[in-house]
Amino acid sequence: MTRVLVDTHAHLDGDAYAADLDAVLARALDAGVSHIVSAGQDQATSSATLALVASHDNVAAAVGVHPHEAKGAGDLAWLEELARKPGVVAVGEMGLDYHYDFSPREEQKDVFARQLDLAGRLDLPAIIHCREAEEDVAAALRAHFDRSRRAVIHCWTGGYDAAMAFISEFDVYLGLGGAVTFKSAADLHDAAARLPLDRLVLETDCPFMTPAPHRGKRNEPAFAALTCRRVAELRGVSEDEIAERTTSNAQRLFPRLRL
């Protein structure tokens, strides 16, 4: 059986891939990555991601406002218009980032809440960014989300207990990316080894978060295979099992993703 992987979180719209996107996507297919969810971060990048979907069958779009871009985000009427278009499988990337605080926290929380509400109205999954903001992300989910819906906290880098708290209360998925290959990520290694496999999906967050042994270079969707390998090692199972299970999870998370 051919191994099939899904990169559930990438950023393919920017300058990082402008010169060689077709080659990047070809390498992804060669590595078994059959589909890529490319996430917007504001109106411009969300629109650009949708344009990619129109010309690349293996790319799906998420549209949203990253917490860095929450300041002055406006009424988000454009976002609802884009979210209704074919090829969109989720709303996001949305959430809270208290590490950089590029946008005021109250504006971050407001824009996050409105996007959660939009995702609920349109019956679309939410792709959530959470950095040093676990308590406030959980509070927003309690107020604007329920377990009958679908969401993923992408680029999970925390430990087992914090992850299980989100899974137990909200039934969310967690995205594992390049950080799980880092030698120093002991807490994440423990989480990846013990978390329920039916709650895990693979991602790259490319062009960021490049896995070992390519750290310091541009990340790309093909490297999801390296994360798959490391998760398999940590769990003591085959790469084929991790690929099969995480791809099945990605399909449940994103019902509009046609594999």
N, C-alpha and C positions, 0 to 999 in steps of 0.2 A: 504494500500500500504506500502511495506517495504521501510523504509528510506534508501537512497543510498548516500553515501558521497565519495568524491575523495580527498585524500591528495595529493595536486599538488606539494609539495616540501618536500622531506625528504632526509636523508643521512643514508641509511641502511647498508652500506658496511663496516663500521669500527668496532673497538673493542667493542663499546658500546652494540652491539647486537650479538656479536660472540657466546655467550653462550646460548642465548634463542630466536633467531630470529623466529623460528617456533611458539613459544608461543606468541611473539609480534604480528605476523601476524594473529594468531588466535583471539587474543583480538581485533584487528582492524576489522576483519570480524564481530565479535560479536557486535561491536559498530556501524556497518553499513558502515564502510569504505571498499568499494569494491575494490578500486584500489589505488595504491600509485606510484607516480613518484619519483624515487630516483635519485638524481643529483650527478654526479661526480664533482670533484674539481681539478683534475690533471689526468695525464695518468694512474697512479696506481688505483686511486679511480674510475675513469670512467670504466676501465677494470673490476674492482671488481664488480661494479654495473651491468655491462652486464652479468657477471657470475651469479648474483642473478636472473636476468630475466630468465635465462635458466632453473632454477629450481623452480621458483615461479610464477604461472600464474597471480597473482594479483599485480605484480611489473612490472613497465615499467622503462626504463632508459632514463636519459638525460646525455650527455657526454660533458665535457667542462673543461675550466681552470678558476678557481676562481681568482679574482684579487690578493688575497694574494700570489698566485702561479705564477703570471705573470713573475716575474723575471727569466730570463733564460729559457723561455718557448720554444724557438726554432721555427722551421718552422711550427709546428702543423700538419705535414703530418700524424702523428698517429691519430690525432683527426678526420680528414676527413675519414680515414679508419674505425674508430669506428662508426662514425656518420652514415655511410652507412649500418650498420649491422641491422638485424631484431631485433625488440624490443626497438629500440631507437625512442623516440617520440619528442625529442627537443635537441637543443644545449644549454649547460649551465651546470653549473652555471657560468656565465660570468658577467663582469661589472667593477665597480670602487668602491674602499673603501678608502676614505680619512680620516677615523677615526684612523685606525691603520697604514696605509702606509707601510705595510710589503713589498710591491714591489714599486719601484719608480713610480711616477705618469705617467710619459711619457711611461714607459713600460706597465703599466696598460692600458692606452688608446690605445696603439698599439695592444695589445693582444685582447682587447675588440673589436676593429674595425675589426680585422681579423676574429673573431668569428661571428660577425654580418654578414660579407660578406659570410662566409661559410654557415651560416643558410639560407641566401638568395639563394645561389647556389643550396642547397639541398632541398629547400622548407620545412624547418623545423622551428618551433617556437623557439624563443630565451627566455631563462630564465635569467633575469637580476638582479644582485645584485647592489644596490645603497645605499651607506652609506656616508652621508655628501658630496655628489658629484652630486647633482641634475642638476646643470648647465652643467657640462661636460658630464653627461649621455645624457642629451637632445641634446647637440651638436653632440655627436657620433651618436645618432639616426637620426638627420637631415642629416648627411653625409652618413650613411650606412644602412638606414632602410626607409621603406615607409609604409603608412597606409594599403596597400593591404596585408601586411604580418601580422604575429601574434607574440606577445611578452607578457610576464608578468613581471612586477616588483615585485619580490617576497618579502615577509616579510615587507609589507608596514607598517611603523610606523609614517608617517607624517600626516599632517592635510589635510583638505578638499581642500583648494585652490591649494596646490601643486599637489595633486592627480588629480584634474580636469584639471590642466595644461597639465599633461602627457596624460590624456585620450583625451582631446580636440585636441591636436596636433597630437598624434600618435595612438590613438585608442587602447591603450594597456589595458591589464587586470592588476588588482592589487591583490596580494595574502595577505589575512588576516590570521594571525596566533595567537599564544598564547598571544601576547602583547595586543590584544583587550580585554582580560579578566583582565588586570591589572587595579587596582582601580585608579592609578595615570595618566592613559593615556587618559586625557580628550580630547585632540585634535584628537586622533585616534578614540575615541568613537564618536565624532561628524562626522568624515569622514565616519565611518562605517554606521552611521545612515542615511547619506544623499547622498552618492555616488550612481551613477546608478547601480542598482543591476545586470544588464547584463554585468558589467565590473568586478565583484568580483568573486574570487575563494577562496577556503579554503586551508590551508596548516598547517603543523606543524613545519617545519624546524628541525625536530627531528634529533638527540637527544638534540638539543638546544631549547631555547625559550619555556620552559614548561609553560603551562597555569595554572592559579589558578583553583583549590586549591592545585595543585601539585608542585608549584614552589619550586626549590631546589632539585627536583628529576629528573631522566631521563625522557625526553619527549619520546612519541611514537605515532604512527599513530592513535591509538584509541582515542587520546585526541582531534582529529579534531572535535569530537562530542561536546566538551566543547566550542570550538570556534563557532561552528554552533549555539549553544544555546545562547551564548552571543550576537552574531550578530542579532539573532531573537529578543532578548529582546530590543536591541538598536533601532531596526526598528519597533517594535511593531507588528510583524507578527509571524506566527507559525514557529517552527523549520522545519517542513515538507516543507514549502515554501522555506526557505533558502537552505535546502538540495537539493530540486528539481532544483532550479534556479542555484545554484553554480555548481552542477554536470553537468547540461546542458552547462554552460559556460566552464567547464573544457573540455568537449567533443569538443566544438568549438575551444578552444585554442589549444588542442592537437588532431588533426584529426586522428592520428594513434593510439590513445588510444582506445582500444576496450572494451567498458563497457558491 
